């Protein structure tokens, strides 16, 4: 749903980088953006590349 605060594999904090990544990746290649943000490890990069932002979709439904 939302990006994890820490990488699942190495434990590096990555959650604070998501908004900037989303904004920058619209105009630049994803690899360049991740390198500029300091995401060098493949496990951290995989968290960003594999993430699907579903929070807006899930927020439409109410639990009764």
C-alpha positions in Angstrom: 0.0 0.0 0.0 2.6 2.6 1.1 6.3 2.3 0.8 8.0 0.7 3.8 10.0 2.9 6.1 13.0 0.6 5.9 14.3 -1.7 3.2 13.0 -5.3 4.0 16.5 -6.8 3.3 19.2 -4.4 4.6 17.2 -2.1 6.9 18.3 1.1 5.3 15.7 4.0 5.8 14.1 4.6 2.4 10.5 5.8 3.2 11.4 9.4 3.2 12.7 9.2 -0.4 9.5 8.0 -2.0 7.9 11.4 -2.7 11.0 12.9 -4.3 11.5 9.7 -6.3 7.9 9.9 -7.7 8.3 13.5 -8.6 11.7 13.2 -10.2 11.1 9.9 -12.1 8.4 11.5 -14.1 11.0 13.4 -16.1 14.2 11.3 -15.6 15.0 7.6 -15.9 14.4 5.7 -12.7 18.0 4.5 -12.4 19.4 8.0 -12.5 16.9 9.2 -9.9 17.7 6.3 -7.5 21.5 6.9 -7.8 21.0 10.6 -7.1 18.9 9.8 -4.0 21.7 7.5 -2.7 20.0 4.1 -3.4 22.9 2.0 -4.4 21.9 -1.4 -3.1 19.9 -3.6 -5.4 17.5 -4.5 -2.6 16.6 -0.9 -1.9 16.2 -0.3 -5.7 13.9 -3.3 -5.9 11.6 -1.8 -3.2 11.1 1.3 -5.3 10.8 -0.5 -8.7 8.4 -3.1 -7.4 6.2 -0.8 -5.4 2.6 -0.1 -6.6 1.0 2.8 -4.8 -2.5 1.6 -3.9 -3.3 3.8 -0.9 -5.5 6.1 -3.0 -7.4 3.1 -4.4 -7.9 1.5 -1.0 -9.0 4.8 0.6 -12.1 4.9 -1.7 -13.7 2.0 0.2 -15.1 2.2 3.6 -15.3 -0.6 6.1 -18.8 -0.8 7.6 
